[in-house]
Amino acid sequence: MVTRRDLIKSAGVGALAIGLSSKPVLAAAERVVKMEAMLPPPKGNRVVVCGGGWGGLTVAKYLKKEDPNIEVILIEKRPNFFSCPISNEWLADMVSLDFISHDYNQPAAKYGYRFINQAVIGIDREKKRVYTPNGYIEYNYLVLAPGIRYNYAAWFKDDKELARIAKTKYPAAFIPGSEHLALKRKINEFEEGDFIITVPPGAYRCPPAPYERACMIAEVFKRNKVKGRVIVLDPKGDIAPKGPGFRTAFEQVYLGIIEYVPNATIKEVDPVKKVIKTTAGDFKFADANLVPPQQAGELVWMADLIAKNPEGAPTGWADQDPLTFQAKADPNVFLVGDVISPALGTPYPKSGHMANSQGKVVAKVIASRIAGKPIKPGMPENVCYSMVNGTPQEAIVISVTYRHDEKENKILPSPRTINERSQALAKATYEWARAMYKDMFS
Ligand SMILES: Cc1cc2nc3c(=O)[nH]c(=O)nc-3n(C[C@H](O)[C@H](O)[C@H](O)COP(=O)(O)OP(=O)(O)OC[C@H]3O[C@@H](n4cnc5c(N)ncnc54)[C@H](O)[C@@H]3O)c2cc1C
């Protein structure tokens, strides 16, 4: 249950919350967090989708396509969409910012859903309400698609100052926005020495992204004739997925520029002294892209829908049915995209293609529920291209289909990987991205 104090705190006005007894301060706080309804209660079936990324945008559009009578509201905190897919290519100036940025109003107007540019700051599942600083919105069904959050506490425990330094000086750029701009400026201004990229342990957004990013940063260093190396610190024993494709690119295209370090589990990160201690040795860096461990986005925690391990501790990821994406604890809530649990027989990678594909499944499931029809969820799929050379542009790819083995009650992946890099796959990368943006935005 959310309280006024929780809401004020989560709206980022904790200082005001301290002064709740003082009338003028309370008045100011209430201007930030309105406790009244922002919209009238739903007349028919209202689905509120929180998070307008790859998953949420797809649910909103496809719900309206399934049934135009469903009232669909998409709440997103950013004013415009910035794509993580293809952002590595953008780092190396292979595409413009325009290619990966999109406008939220166009698809909302075209498909007839309502776009609200607000942050969700509270969720009350009992009352079926979602809170924004401008008041609450009631729902019949709720879709949570907030993506990931960084877990700096895994590195720094309670030391918020060290976490702040790591986040601001060496941004991860795994959540779209200004961190990407900072990273691009860094690599363009890099003069010499070792530039470290950390691969997070456990489940994280886009498993091949750190390796693709290493290639694209190495491409910039090569182009700028910088005396620098890109050091990839990986807790895994080997690169995955597309291991052979990345390895040959590291050894053939970027020999002497990229150094891959396997079995490098991080023991300590010191963003002040610029040292990372790992099980594969200690590394000093001139600059870095420190990508921390990750968890499901804040909204899933707020809704109390995080899966627990057998000991009862939070796993960090959402607890959903792997076929319908319905929250196990609440039949009126659906969890989509990167938030979903990698355990519990759900081998889905955290990718944009996968989030988009799940979004279509969830739209069908909710529309069937509303129509009182039997639910026959389809299986999502995944396709992921990675650019591994900039001159000429060459890429590799993995595509995966999934099958539900009813007897074993398991989801079985069938992957197909092309590790031989080619210009044809580089062209296909951009065709894929164009088709995905078109699917979500026009
Ligand atoms: C460098 C990089 C490269 C990648 N390359 C690829 C690729 O080539 N192919 C591929 O398929 N995937 C790729 N990915 C992965 C892809 O970006 C993610 O898997 C995808 O974005 C997940 O979609 P999502 O909807 O779960 O989350 P997101 O797309 O992150 O969307 C979540 C949205 O929720 C919003 N939100 C969060 N909290 C709130 C709140 N409180 N109130 C309102 N809104 C909120 C966020 O602002 C965000 O817009 C890449 C990722 C990275 C980092």
The ligand as an SDF file (V2000), in Angstrom:
LIG
                    3D

 53 58  0  0  0  0  0  0  0  0999 V2000
   23.9480   -0.9170  -25.8970 C   0  0  0  0  0  0  0  0  0  0  0  0
   22.7120   -1.7450  -26.1140 C   0  0  0  0  0  0  0  0  0  0  0  0
   22.4870   -2.3290  -27.3480 C   0  0  0  0  0  0  0  0  0  0  0  0
   21.3480   -3.0920  -27.5470 C   0  0  0  0  0  0  0  0  0  0  0  0
   21.1530   -3.6760  -28.7800 N   0  0  0  0  0  0  0  0  0  0  0  0
   20.0560   -4.4270  -28.9860 C   0  0  0  0  0  0  0  0  0  0  0  0
   19.8230   -5.0020  -30.2710 C   0  0  0  0  0  0  0  0  0  0  0  0
   20.6220   -4.8510  -31.2060 O   0  0  0  0  0  0  0  0  0  0  0  0
   18.6960   -5.7330  -30.4480 N   0  0  0  0  0  0  0  0  0  0  0  0
   17.7790   -5.9140  -29.4540 C   0  0  0  0  0  0  0  0  0  0  0  0
   16.7700   -6.5620  -29.6910 O   0  0  0  0  0  0  0  0  0  0  0  0
   17.9820   -5.3840  -28.2140 N   0  0  0  0  0  0  0  0  0  0  0  0
   19.0810   -4.6590  -27.9540 C   0  0  0  0  0  0  0  0  0  0  0  0
   19.2820   -4.0740  -26.7130 N   0  0  0  0  0  0  0  0  0  0  0  0
   18.3410   -4.3840  -25.5940 C   0  0  0  0  0  0  0  0  0  0  0  0
   17.1130   -3.4960  -25.5780 C   0  0  0  0  0  0  0  0  0  0  0  0
   17.4490   -2.1400  -25.5090 O   0  0  0  0  0  0  0  0  0  0  0  0
   16.2410   -3.8450  -24.3690 C   0  0  0  0  0  0  0  0  0  0  0  0
   16.1600   -5.2230  -24.2480 O   0  0  0  0  0  0  0  0  0  0  0  0
   14.8520   -3.2540  -24.5290 C   0  0  0  0  0  0  0  0  0  0  0  0
   14.9490   -1.8480  -24.4770 O   0  0  0  0  0  0  0  0  0  0  0  0
   13.9150   -3.7790  -23.4680 C   0  0  0  0  0  0  0  0  0  0  0  0
   12.6480   -3.2090  -23.6140 O   0  0  0  0  0  0  0  0  0  0  0  0
   11.7780   -2.8540  -22.3260 P   0  0  0  0  0  0  0  0  0  0  0  0
   10.4830   -2.3470  -22.8530 O   0  0  0  0  0  0  0  0  0  0  0  0
   11.7940   -3.9680  -21.3760 O   0  0  0  0  0  0  0  0  0  0  0  0
   12.5970   -1.6690  -21.6310 O   0  0  0  0  0  0  0  0  0  0  0  0
   12.9140   -0.2020  -22.1980 P   0  0  0  0  0  0  0  0  0  0  0  0
   12.9780   -0.2160  -23.6660 O   0  0  0  0  0  0  0  0  0  0  0  0
   14.0920    0.2920  -21.4460 O   0  0  0  0  0  0  0  0  0  0  0  0
   11.6530    0.6400  -21.7790 O   0  0  0  0  0  0  0  0  0  0  0  0
   11.3500    0.9200  -20.4450 C   0  0  0  0  0  0  0  0  0  0  0  0
   10.6850    2.2830  -20.3970 C   0  0  0  0  0  0  0  0  0  0  0  0
   10.0630    2.4630  -19.1360 O   0  0  0  0  0  0  0  0  0  0  0  0
   10.2390    3.8010  -18.7580 C   0  0  0  0  0  0  0  0  0  0  0  0
   10.0730    3.8980  -17.3050 N   0  0  0  0  0  0  0  0  0  0  0  0
   10.8340    3.3080  -16.3480 C   0  0  0  0  0  0  0  0  0  0  0  0
   10.3900    3.6510  -15.1230 N   0  0  0  0  0  0  0  0  0  0  0  0
    9.3140    4.4620  -15.3110 C   0  0  0  0  0  0  0  0  0  0  0  0
    8.4400    5.1510  -14.4170 C   0  0  0  0  0  0  0  0  0  0  0  0
    8.5910    5.0920  -13.0930 N   0  0  0  0  0  0  0  0  0  0  0  0
    7.4590    5.9000  -14.9470 N   0  0  0  0  0  0  0  0  0  0  0  0
    7.2980    6.0050  -16.2890 C   0  0  0  0  0  0  0  0  0  0  0  0
    8.1210    5.3820  -17.1780 N   0  0  0  0  0  0  0  0  0  0  0  0
    9.1130    4.6190  -16.6990 C   0  0  0  0  0  0  0  0  0  0  0  0
   11.6410    4.1300  -19.2400 C   0  0  0  0  0  0  0  0  0  0  0  0
   11.8270    5.5250  -19.3480 O   0  0  0  0  0  0  0  0  0  0  0  0
   11.6840    3.4120  -20.5720 C   0  0  0  0  0  0  0  0  0  0  0  0
   11.3040    4.2360  -21.6510 O   0  0  0  0  0  0  0  0  0  0  0  0
   20.4110   -3.2820  -26.4940 C   0  0  0  0  0  0  0  0  0  0  0  0
   20.6500   -2.6940  -25.2520 C   0  0  0  0  0  0  0  0  0  0  0  0
   21.7990   -1.9410  -25.0480 C   0  0  0  0  0  0  0  0  0  0  0  0
   22.0330   -1.3050  -23.7110 C   0  0  0  0  0  0  0  0  0  0  0  0
  1  2  1  0
  2  3  1  0
  2 52  2  0
  3  4  2  0
  4  5  1  0
  4 50  1  0
  5  6  2  0
  6  7  1  0
  6 13  1  0
  7  8  2  0
  7  9  1  0
  9 10  1  0
 10 11  2  0
 10 12  1  0
 12 13  2  0
 13 14  1  0
 14 15  1  0
 14 50  1  0
 15 16  1  0
 16 17  1  0
 16 18  1  0
 18 19  1  0
 18 20  1  0
 20 21  1  0
 20 22  1  0
 22 23  1  0
 23 24  1  0
 24 25  2  0
 24 26  1  0
 24 27  1  0
 27 28  1  0
 28 29  2  0
 28 30  1  0
 28 31  1  0
 31 32  1  0
 32 33  1  0
 33 34  1  0
 33 48  1  0
 34 35  1  0
 35 36  1  0
 35 46  1  0
 36 37  1  0
 36 45  1  0
 37 38  2  0
 38 39  1  0
 39 40  1  0
 39 45  2  0
 40 41  1  0
 40 42  2  0
 42 43  1  0
 43 44  2  0
 44 45  1  0
 46 47  1  0
 46 48  1  0
 48 49  1  0
 50 51  2  0
 51 52  1  0
 52 53  1  0
M  END
$$$$
